[in-house]
């Protein structure tokens, strides 16, 4: 999993060369088109407390907080995402 905070100047590839090979100049947002973000149906139109998921063409999955403008994006590869979804279905994160 990769994370990116657009508000942290150290996250920019030019400020942190170690990350430059993993992130495009515009950060993860360039990988995830705005029109492709999806919220769960349970969120409904009046609830802002949801996460959004974006299945990118490159086999990456982006996850962000819908109630935060310019939310950081968590980036998973397809295997990591499949493992996470399986763990949720098994109830591993139930409190």
N, C-alpha and C positions, 0 to 999 in steps of 0.2 A: 504494500500500500504506500502511496505517496500522498503527501499533503501539501497544500499551498495556501498561504495567507496573503491575499493581494495587498494588505496594508503593511506588511513587514518588508522594509526595503532590502533586508538581507536575503529575502527569498527570490529576488529578481536574478535571473541567470547571469547577468553581467556583474552583479555584486557578489555572487557566490558561484564561482566557476565549477565547483564540484557538482552542482545541480544543473549546470548548463546542458549537459548531454541528455538530461531527462525531461526538461521543460522547454517548450517553445518560447520565443521571446515574449509572447503575450500571456504566458502561463496556461494553466489547464483550461481556462475559459475558451481558448482557441480550439481545443479538442472537443468541446461540448456545445453545439449550437443551441441558442436560446429556445428555439421552437421545440427541441427534443426533451426538455425537462418534464418529468411526469410526477404527479402526486398520487398517493393512494386514494381510491374512491371514498374511503372513510373520512378523509379530510373535509370534504364538502366545501362549498364556496365561502362559508363564514368562519372557517377555522384556519388560523395561521400557524398552528403548532404542528407542523408536518415536516418531513424530510422529502426532498425531491431526488429522483434518480434519473440518470441520463446514460443510455447505452450507446456509447460512441462507436463509430464505424471501425475504429482501430482495435476493437476487442476490449476496450477499457470501459469501466463503469465509474461514473462520477456520482457522488452523493453530497448534497448540500442542505442547509437549514433554510426552509422557505420563509421564515419570519425575519431573517437577517438580510438586508440589502447587501450585496457584495459579500455574501457568505463565503468563507473558505470552502474549497472543494476537496473532499477525500477522493482519491483516485485508486481504484482497485483494478488488478488484471482480472480476467474472466475466472481463473481458478480460485483466486481469493474471494471473489464475489460469490461463487457457487458454494464455497465452504461456509461463508457467513450466512447465506440464506438457509443452508442445511442446519446450521447451529440454531438459528432462530426457530425453525420448524421443530427441532428437537426440544425446544424450551430452555436452552442453555442460558438465556439472558432473562428469563422470567424471575422477577424479584420476589 
